[in-house]
Amino acid sequence: MRPAFPTTRRFMTSLDLFGFGSVLFMLFCYTMEARAAGWTLAFAVGCISSSIYGFLQGAWPFGAAELLWATIAVRRWWARRRFAPVA
């Protein structure tokens, strides 16, 4: 019989590290968004990565919400790119 709470668990699994890296990348891109439109697109990529993490981890509401944020970010990037002044 397996114990209810295993006593030997690693600090972070590879899935945990992927999720942590995804959210950290997303946060970094969000802080850089005002500098250039490319950061908004990078933020969308971070949202997609976080969404993948959410679905793999079993937290489908988180995965679905991140997909929604990715869609919003791509639309914001498209609008910024279209109406950006040409240098």
Residue frames relative to the residue before (quaternion, step in Angstrom):
aa qw qx qy qz dx dy dz
M 1.0000 0.0000 0.0000 0.0000 0.00 0.00 0.00
R 0.3702 -0.7385 0.5230 0.2100 3.56 -0.85 1.00
P 0.4996 -0.6370 0.4785 0.3400 3.59 -1.04 0.66
A 0.5910 -0.5984 0.4135 0.3488 3.58 -1.13 0.66
F 0.7814 0.1660 -0.0796 0.5963 3.57 1.06 -0.77
P 0.3010 -0.7719 0.5231 0.2000 3.60 -0.27 1.16
T 0.3782 -0.7509 0.5034 0.1996 3.55 -0.96 0.89
T 0.7338 0.3533 -0.2298 0.5329 3.60 1.15 -0.38
R 0.2274 0.7459 -0.5880 0.2150 3.54 0.00 1.32
R 0.4811 -0.6552 0.4953 0.3067 3.51 -0.94 0.87
F 0.6447 -0.5326 0.3831 0.3924 3.55 -1.24 0.52
M 0.7946 -0.0512 0.0649 0.6015 3.58 0.91 -0.95
T 0.3400 -0.7045 0.5810 0.2250 3.53 -1.02 0.79
S 0.6685 -0.4770 0.3603 0.4424 3.56 -1.24 0.14
L 0.6171 0.5292 -0.3486 0.4665 3.60 1.08 -0.59
D 0.6223 0.5296 -0.3295 0.4729 3.58 1.04 -0.77
L 0.6643 0.5024 -0.3016 0.4641 3.58 0.92 -0.88
F 0.6247 0.5302 -0.3309 0.4682 3.57 1.04 -0.79
G 0.6733 0.4931 -0.2894 0.4687 3.59 0.90 -0.90
F 0.6475 0.5164 -0.3120 0.4656 3.56 0.96 -0.87
G 0.6726 0.4911 -0.2897 0.4717 3.57 0.93 -0.90
S 0.6360 0.5373 -0.3245 0.4490 3.58 1.01 -0.78
V 0.6977 0.4556 -0.2737 0.4803 3.56 0.84 -0.96
L 0.6290 0.5240 -0.3368 0.4652 3.60 1.02 -0.71
F 0.6452 0.5063 -0.3128 0.4791 3.60 0.98 -0.84
M 0.6435 0.5274 -0.3127 0.4582 3.56 0.97 -0.88
L 0.6587 0.5072 -0.2996 0.4682 3.58 0.95 -0.88
F 0.6452 0.5189 -0.3179 0.4620 3.58 0.96 -0.86
C 0.6688 0.4935 -0.2977 0.4696 3.59 0.90 -0.93
Y 0.6242 0.5458 -0.3379 0.4454 3.57 1.03 -0.75
T 0.6774 0.4816 -0.2984 0.4691 3.58 0.97 -0.79
M 0.7056 0.4583 -0.2586 0.4745 3.60 1.15 -0.54
E 0.4123 0.7695 -0.4321 0.2262 3.61 1.26 -0.24
A 0.6506 0.5404 -0.3305 0.4189 3.61 0.96 -0.75
R 0.6182 0.5925 -0.3378 0.3907 3.61 1.16 -0.47
A 0.7937 -0.1230 0.1200 0.5835 3.59 0.95 -0.81
A 0.6113 -0.5800 0.4033 0.3568 3.55 -1.21 0.59
G 0.5740 0.6125 -0.3741 0.3942 3.60 1.12 -0.58
W 0.6193 0.5443 -0.3472 0.4468 3.58 1.10 -0.61
T 0.6011 0.5432 -0.3589 0.4634 3.58 1.14 -0.57
L 0.6510 0.4909 -0.3103 0.4889 3.56 1.01 -0.79
A 0.6321 0.5155 -0.3300 0.4753 3.60 1.02 -0.75
F 0.6057 0.5455 -0.3441 0.4659 3.58 1.09 -0.71
A 0.6320 0.5273 -0.3238 0.4665 3.59 1.03 -0.80
V 0.6323 0.5158 -0.3251 0.4780 3.59 1.02 -0.79
G 0.6389 0.5182 -0.3155 0.4730 3.59 1.03 -0.78
C 0.6341 0.5229 -0.3246 0.4681 3.58 1.04 -0.75
I 0.6461 0.5072 -0.3201 0.4720 3.58 0.98 -0.81
S 0.6394 0.5218 -0.3167 0.4675 3.56 1.01 -0.83
S 0.6622 0.4899 -0.2988 0.4819 3.59 0.97 -0.84
S 0.6151 0.5418 -0.3408 0.4604 3.56 1.10 -0.67
I 0.6268 0.5243 -0.3277 0.4741 3.57 0.98 -0.84
Y 0.6336 0.5264 -0.3228 0.4661 3.57 0.98 -0.86
G 0.6624 0.5227 -0.3100 0.4381 3.58 0.87 -0.96
F 0.6841 0.4695 -0.2935 0.4748 3.58 0.90 -0.88
L 0.6566 0.5066 -0.3188 0.4590 3.61 0.98 -0.80
Q 0.6804 0.4901 -0.2836 0.4652 3.56 1.04 -0.76
G 0.5381 -0.6380 0.4005 0.3782 3.57 1.20 -0.40
A 0.5810 0.5533 -0.3809 0.4596 3.57 1.27 0.13
W 0.1196 -0.8596 0.4930 0.0613 3.56 0.47 1.22
P 0.6030 0.5356 -0.4059 0.4298 3.69 0.96 -0.47
F 0.6274 0.5189 -0.3289 0.4785 3.58 1.06 -0.74
G 0.6561 0.5145 -0.3065 0.4592 3.58 0.93 -0.89
A 0.6665 0.4937 -0.2992 0.4716 3.58 0.96 -0.85
A 0.6485 0.5127 -0.3212 0.4619 3.59 0.96 -0.82
E 0.6592 0.4990 -0.3140 0.4668 3.60 0.97 -0.78
L 0.6077 0.5276 -0.3559 0.4752 3.61 1.09 -0.60
L 0.6293 0.5215 -0.3286 0.4732 3.57 1.04 -0.75
W 0.6547 0.5018 -0.3091 0.4733 3.60 0.95 -0.87
A 0.6251 0.5340 -0.3412 0.4558 3.60 1.02 -0.73
T 0.6424 0.5200 -0.3151 0.4665 3.57 0.99 -0.85
I 0.6514 0.5047 -0.3075 0.4758 3.58 0.95 -0.88
A 0.6694 0.5053 -0.3048 0.4514 3.59 0.91 -0.87
V 0.6405 0.5048 -0.3343 0.4724 3.61 0.98 -0.75
R 0.6446 0.5035 -0.3245 0.4750 3.58 0.97 -0.77
R 0.6459 0.5025 -0.3248 0.4741 3.63 0.97 -0.75
W 0.6345 0.5217 -0.3257 0.4682 3.57 1.02 -0.82
W 0.6516 0.5253 -0.3120 0.4495 3.58 0.91 -0.94
A 0.6693 0.4923 -0.2930 0.4732 3.58 0.96 -0.89
R 0.6595 0.5007 -0.3112 0.4663 3.61 0.93 -0.83
R 0.6637 0.5116 -0.3016 0.4547 3.55 0.99 -0.86
R 0.6759 0.5140 -0.2887 0.4423 3.57 0.97 -0.88
F 0.7975 0.3111 -0.1434 0.4966 3.56 0.93 -0.88
A 0.4005 0.7131 -0.4787 0.3193 3.57 1.25 0.27
P 0.4888 -0.6536 0.4774 0.3256 3.61 -0.97 0.75
V 0.4013 -0.7019 0.5381 0.2381 3.56 -1.04 0.82
A 0.3209 -0.7706 0.5218 0.1756 3.55 -0.75 1.05
